[in-house]
Amino acid sequence: MKHHLILSLALALMFPVVPALSAADTSDSDPGSLKTDFEYFPLKYGSRWVYKEKNSSQSFIVKVAGYQNFTIKQKNANGVIVSTTIRCARLETTMIGKKVILGSELIGISGDGVYRYKVGDQTVDPPARILPIPCNNGVSWKIDSKIQDRMVRLEYAIDEDKITAPIGSAAKPTEVNALRLKANDFRVDEDKVEATVWYAKDIGMVKLDMQTGGVSFALELEKTYSIEDWRKHSFFSIW
């Protein structure tokens, strides 16, 4: 049970499976100032990614459900606490065939990276940079954030890899260039986690492998949809 809790907290920095944001957190379809076309983390309204969890064979849908503002308070260079409002995309996760939202998160993009600001009802303090801008081979950076009163610490390092990803409306398996992010010295408090995540250009996250204490979670991308493509599939309309 302990390792499942640790895994869920570690996942909070990589995949939206933490219980959803409250109803008070309303969103709309206007991205405002948010950059929605960053090549490794596209955030166009209505976009969907279908993932299969290899160990359970369950499939999940992650969608850009809307956009909303999020205000953070941080100390500036003079030690004064200032408030900054960030325009974020709200991502929601459901299971195929189910209406219940399993998890949600707020993702924003600034000049130096893609940041996770909130997972479920929990603020990520400080916001966690999950991808740098630009994304170059050999770049590394640290995350040292608190989620649910637990400290999540790791150092990401980027290298290049080849990976198979579903391409086009037919989701044809195709070998593509990808960025592989290896999480080094990944810990939730003092518990060690192993994790690697792959991102492909113009697709987003393609694969995720994570484990701790013999408990593992492994996602692979099955298909992507634009909102226009999704609307053509009336069978999927409940999702």
Protein Blocks (a to p, Z undefined) as FASTA:
>chain_A
ZZmmmmmmmmmmmoccbccddfklccdfbekjacfkbfklccbehiacddddfklopacd
dddfbdcddddddddfkopacdddddddddddddehiabdfbdcdddddfkbccdfbgcj
bccdddddfbdcdddehiacdddddeehiacddddddddddddddedjkopacddddddd
ddehiaehjaccdddddddehibpfbdcddeehiacddddfbdcdfklmmmmmmlmmZZ
